[in-house]
Amino acid sequence: MESILVLLHTEEDGSLRGASLEAIGLARSLGGPFAVGLIGARTSDAVARIGGCGASRLLVVEGDAFGQPRYSTDAAAAAALCGAATPGIILAPGTSRWNRAMPGVARRLDGAVEAHVAEVMVSDGALSVSRWFYRQRMEAKLTREKRPWFLLLEGGIALPYEGSGELPEAERIAVETATRTRVTGVTSPEAGGHTIRPEAELLFVAGAGWTKKQKDGEIHAEQAAELILDFLRKTDSSLGSSKSLVDLSGEGQAVLPFLSHLNQVGQTGSTPRHAKGLATCCHGEEPHAVGWRFISERRAVNLDANCGWARGKADVVYVADAFEVISRVNQILGKS
């Protein structure tokens, strides 16, 4: 087995996200020796978290300049770690930070890079990967002779490392941090102001039925918005949308004001990987359902007992009015 470097970065608070622990777990499952490269402003908490993982070396780039995502410093630090470890394979979680920096690092080191890696396999001593193309709707299995080979891993493809113990003594790597940019602060939306939460356990998908005429013959878009936002706040779930609902804004029809094409799920949108999914007021035909194939548990609320969800695309279908269901759920959540 070739030499492996697991390349990780800390979060702002010095911790490691779940995807980083999954990268450690994958390296352990491959059965060969591996080193860990760690980047961050402060790395002591992260080092303690991965103690006992079995790494042969621990390489650290530490300093205030590496606490914030920035291409110039991230690429310089990653290149320095690779130069110190001289690995053939680099495993890195597919975070926005590494997805931005790793292609440039691979170019500097005359290597190759694969994004959206969904599986890493070893057969007869040779490593191959399975990865996604075209918004995760085409899968390819491939191998490369070029080294170093950078693999940006999708979340959920390996069990996260759980353990404790001692790591080898950290080898500190010095990196030049000259940059033309300086991080002066971070501006975030107000609490509850964002609706896309990739780490949430539940994905709530709203369909166009929320803004259509209801049983009283009227449109209740404002009530729909209040019910949905209340549900999101009480459950900390992420919001998805069907294309038809997002497109209504361009047709001059009533819309949910907090939705954009970034929320779009399905054939022309994103393919989320939440543990659970609840679809409301969308019909569940193939353009909707194709975005749900990585959701482990799927449920839907629809007034049509013969909708696409009811034809084998959801585990449970509630034939009911979504307004009444979500209103009642919000009441129950408010009392808990």
N, C-alpha and C positions, 0 to 999 in steps of 0.2 A: 504494500500500500504506500502511496506517495505521502510526503510530508504535508500536513494540513495546518493552516492557521485559521482560527476562529476569530474574526475581527468584530469587536463590539464597541459601542459607545454608550456612555451613561446618559441618563435623563438630567434635567436641570437640577433635581434634588439629589443627584448622585446615585440613584438606583438604576436597576436594569429592568427593562420592560420584558414582558413574557416572550416576545419573539427572540430576544437575545438568549434566554434560557433554553428555548427550543433549538437554537443553533448549537448550543453546548450539547444538548441531548442527542442531536443528529451526529455530531462528531464522535461522541462516545459509541453510538450504535454502529459506526463504520468499522470499528475494531482495530484501527491503527493508532499510532502516536499522533498527538496533535498539540499545538501550542495555542495560547490565548493572547491576543493583542487587545489592549483596552485603552480607550481614549476618553478623557473627561477632565473637568475642572478639579474634581476630587473623586478618587477612585477607591477609597478604603472600604466604603459600604458595598460596592460592587464586588470587590475582591473577596470580602467575607461571604457574600451571597453565593459565589461559585466555588468556595473552598471544597476541596476533596473531589473535584470533578475529574481528576486524573490527568490534567494537562502536564506535559513534560517541561514547558517553559511558560513564564508569564512576563509579557512585555508590556510596558506601560508608558503612555505619553500623557502627561498631566500638566495642567496649568489653566489659568483663567481664560486664556485665549481659546481653549478647546471646550469650554462649557457651553458655548452657543453654536448652533449649526451655521457653518460658513464654508463655502466650497474651498477657498484657498487654504485655510488651516486644516480642514478635514482631509483634503487630498494630500497635503504635505505630511500629515501625521500618519495616514494609512500607508503611504509610499515608504515612509521611514520604517514602520513596523514590518512591512513586507521585506524591505531590504535587510533588516536585522534577522528575520526568521528564515528567509529564502525558501518559502513554501512552494509546492507545486499547485496546491489547491487552497483557495481562500473561501471560507464559508462566512457569509455575513447576512444578518437579517435584512429583509427587503423594506427597511424603513425609508421614509422620504429623504432622510439625511444621507443614507448610504446609496440610495438609488440615484441621487444627484451627483455624488462624488466618485463612485466606483468606476464608471466608464472612463473618466479622466485618468484615474490611477492606473487602470489597465493599459491605457494608451502610453503613459509614461514608462511603464515597465515592459512594454512590447508584449503584453499578454492578451487574453480574451476575457469577455465578460458575458454572463447570461443573467437576465432578469426573469422574474416570475417563475422561479424554479419550484416545481411542485413535488419532485421526488428525486432522491439521489440514491443510486444503486451501485453495488460493486459485484462484478461477476468475473471470475477467473483473474482476479487482481486488477481488472480494468474498471475505471469509474465511468458511469454514464448518468445522464440526467433526463428528467421529463420536465418540459416547460410549456407555458401557455403563450399563444400568439392571438392577435386580433381580439382584444378584450376578453380573453379567457374562453374563447369559443373554438380554438384550434389547439390541439396538443401535439407536441413533437418529442420524440426521444432521440437524443443525440449524444455524441462524444467528441472530444477534440484532442489533438496532439499538442496544441500550443500551450505553453506554460509561461507564467502563472495563469491559472484559470480561476476567475472570480465568479462565484455563484451567489446570487442574491435570492434568498429563500422566502417563499410565501409563508404566511402564518398558518399554523395548524398542521404542518407536514411531519412533525416529530413531537414526541412527548417532552415537555420542559424538564430540565434538570432539577432534581430535588435531592439535596444532600448537604453535607457539611464536612469540614475537615481542613487540612492544611494544603496550601498551594506552594510551589517552589518560590523562592525569594524573587521578588519583582525586579526585573531588569529595566531601569529607567532609560528611556530613549530621548535624547535632546532633539528638538525640532525647531527650526527657524520659523518665527511667527510673524514676520513682516507682512502686513496687509494694508490695503488702501481703505478698508472699511472698518468701522467701529460700532459695536452694538451698544446703543445708549439706553435701551429699554424695550419692553414688549407691550404692545397694545392688544388686548383681548376683548372679545365681545362680552357684553354683560352676562352675568350668570343666567343660564337658560336661553340665551340668545341664539345659540347655535343648535342645529338639529341633526347634524351628521356626526355620529359617535361610533367609529369603527370598533372600539373596544366593548361596546354595549353587548349584553347578553341577548337582547331582543331587538329585532328589526320590525318596525311598524310601517306597513306600506299602505298609502292612501291612494284610492282610485278616483276616477272622474265622477263616480256616483255621489260623492260628497257634495258636489256643486250642481247637481241636477235637481229638477223639481221633485219634491218629496210628496208624501201621500196627501198632504193638504193642498197640493198644486203650486206651492211656493218654493223658491230657492232660499236656503238657509246657510249661505257661505260663511257668514260671521259666526253663527253658532257652531258650524263644523270646525272652524279655525280654533275656537275656544276649547271645544272638546278634545281636539287632537293635541293642542299644546299642553292642556292640563294633563292628559295621559302621558305625554313625553316627560313632563316635569316629575310626575309621581313615580314613574317607572325607570327613569334614566335610560330610556330606550332610544334607538336611532330611527330617523324618519327616512323612508323611501317613498317613491312616487311612481305611478305609471306614466308612460310617455303622453298618453291622452290628457291627463290632468295637467301636466306641465305645459303642454301646447295650448291649452285653453286661453292663456294670457294673450297669445297672438291672434286669437279669434274674437277678442272683445267680450268674452264671456266672464262670468264670475270665477274668481280663482282664490286659492289660499295664498295670502301675501308672503308667507315665509318660504314658499317653495321655489326652487330653481332647477335647472337641468342637472346640477350637481347631485340632487336627490334622486335622479331618475334610475330606476332599476329595471333590468330586462334586456331584451335583445339589442337595443340601441343605447343601453345605459350601463350601469355597473353590475358586477356579479359579487354580491356580498357574501360573507362567511360567518354570519352570526349563528349562535347556537339555536336560536328560536326565531320564527317569523310569523307575523300575524298580518294577513292581507285583508283590507276592508274596502268594499265598494269597487273592486276591480274584478273583471270577469274570469281571469285565470286561464286565458288561452295561451298558446305557445309563446308569443312575444313577451308575456308577463312571466310565465313559469320558467323560461330559460335562464332567467337571472337568479333563480332560487335553488339551483341544483346542489349548492354547497351548504344550504340551510339544513340543519339536522332534523328539526321538528317544525312542520309547517301546518298552520291553521288559517282558516279564512272565514270571514263573515260576509254573507251575500244573500239577497232576497230570492235569487234564482236557484232553485234546487237542482237545476240541470246545467249550472255554469261550469266552466272549465275546471275549477277547483274540485267540483264534485265528481269529475271523471278521472279520478286517480292522481291528481296533481297536488293534493293536500292530504295530510293525515287525518284532520278533523275539519268538517265544514259546519258552521252554525248558520242555519237558514233563519235569518232574523234581520231586523232593521239596525244598521250600524250605529245610527244616532242613539237609539235606545240602549244598545249593548254597551257602547263606550261610556255613555252617561251613567249607566248603572255601575260599570266597573270603576269609574272615577269616584263614585260615591263610596264604594266598598274600600277602595284604596285610601280615601280620606279618613276613614274610621280606623284603619289598621295602624 
